[in-house]
């Protein structure tokens, strides 16, 4: 027994038009995406260069300056938010010299998030100034 099923076919000319339309839309959206990504990379690299030049001027930056928070901050959520934002910006997969900066951020965060370590650190800062 032979069964045959007939499937309605779409004329080839219609297939070509729709596939061309799709490929051109993909190309446009891909170019838009690339342009937005390039713009985002430029902005981030400019921010990093500014931060790097500030850090080069002050090699003994405090943990508060590293995490870009106010020393009088009482709310630890601000420290955590700042830490996460900076970790995203200076992650080693994103930023070429991110390993060093990431280690600085980790050390600063570990010190400032723990109340005992933070108190010891603050006492040390006060005694040196």
For each residue, the residues with C-beta under 8 A, 3 or more apart:
1:
2:
3:
4:
5:
6:
7:
8:
9:
10: 14 15
11: 14 15
12: 15 16
13: 16 17
14: 10 11 17 18
15: 10 11 12 18 19
16: 12 13 19 20
17: 13 14 20 21
18: 14 15 21 22
19: 15 16 22 23
20: 16 17 23 24
21: 17 18 24 25
22: 18 19 25 26
23: 19 20 26 27
24: 20 21 27 28
25: 21 22 28 29
26: 22 23 29 30
27: 23 24 30 31
28: 24 25 31 32
29: 25 26 32 33
30: 26 27 33 34
31: 27 28 34 35
32: 28 29 35 36
33: 29 30 36 37
34: 30 31 37 38
35: 31 32 38 39
36: 32 33 39 40
37: 33 34 40 41
38: 34 35 41 42
39: 35 36 42 43
40: 36 37 43 44
41: 37 38 44 45
42: 38 39 45 46
43: 39 40 46 47
44: 40 41 47 48 89 94
45: 41 42 48 49
46: 42 43 49 50
47: 43 44 50 51 89
48: 44 45 51 52 89 90 95
49: 45 46 52 53
50: 46 47 53 54
51: 47 48 54 55
52: 48 49 55 56
53: 49 50 56 57
54: 50 51 57 58
55: 51 52 58 59 61
56: 52 53 59
57: 53 54
58: 54 55 61 65
59: 55 56
60:
61: 55 58 65 66
62: 65 66 71 125
63: 66 67 107 108 111 112 121
64: 67 69 70 71 108 112
65: 58 61 62 68
66: 61 62 63 104 105 108
67: 63 64 79 82 83 86 105 108 109 112
68: 65 82 86
69: 64 73 78 79 82 112
70: 64 73
71: 62 64 122
72:
73: 69 70 78 79
74:
75: 78 79
76: 79 80 113
77: 80 81
78: 69 73 75 81 82
79: 67 69 73 75 76 82 83 109 112 113
80: 76 77 83 84 109 113
81: 77 78 84 85
82: 67 68 69 78 79 85 86
83: 67 79 80 86 87 105 108 109 113
84: 80 81 87 88
85: 81 82 88 89
86: 67 68 82 83 89 90 105
87: 83 84 90 91 102 105
88: 84 85 91 94
89: 44 47 48 85 86 94 95
90: 48 86 87 94 95 98 101 102 105
91: 87 88 94 95 98 102
92: 95 98 99 102
93: 98
94: 44 88 89 90 91 98
95: 48 89 90 91 92 98 101
96:
97: 100 101
98: 90 91 92 93 94 95 101 102
99: 92 102 103
100: 97 103 104
101: 90 95 97 98 104 105
102: 87 90 91 92 98 99 105 106
103: 99 100 106 107
104: 66 100 101 107 108
105: 66 67 83 86 87 90 101 102 108 109
106: 102 103 109 110
107: 63 103 104 110 111
108: 63 64 66 67 83 104 105 111 112
109: 67 79 80 83 105 106 112 113
110: 106 107 113 114 117
111: 63 107 108 114 117 118 121
112: 63 64 67 69 79 108 109 117 118 121
113: 76 79 80 83 109 110 118
114: 110 111 117 118
115: 118 119
116: 119 120
117: 110 111 112 114 120 121
118: 111 112 113 114 115 121 122
119: 115 116 122 123
120: 116 117 123 124
121: 63 111 112 117 118 124 125
122: 71 118 119 125 126
123: 119 120 126 127
124: 120 121 127 128
125: 62 121 122 128 129
126: 122 123 129
127: 123 124
128: 124 125
129: 125 126
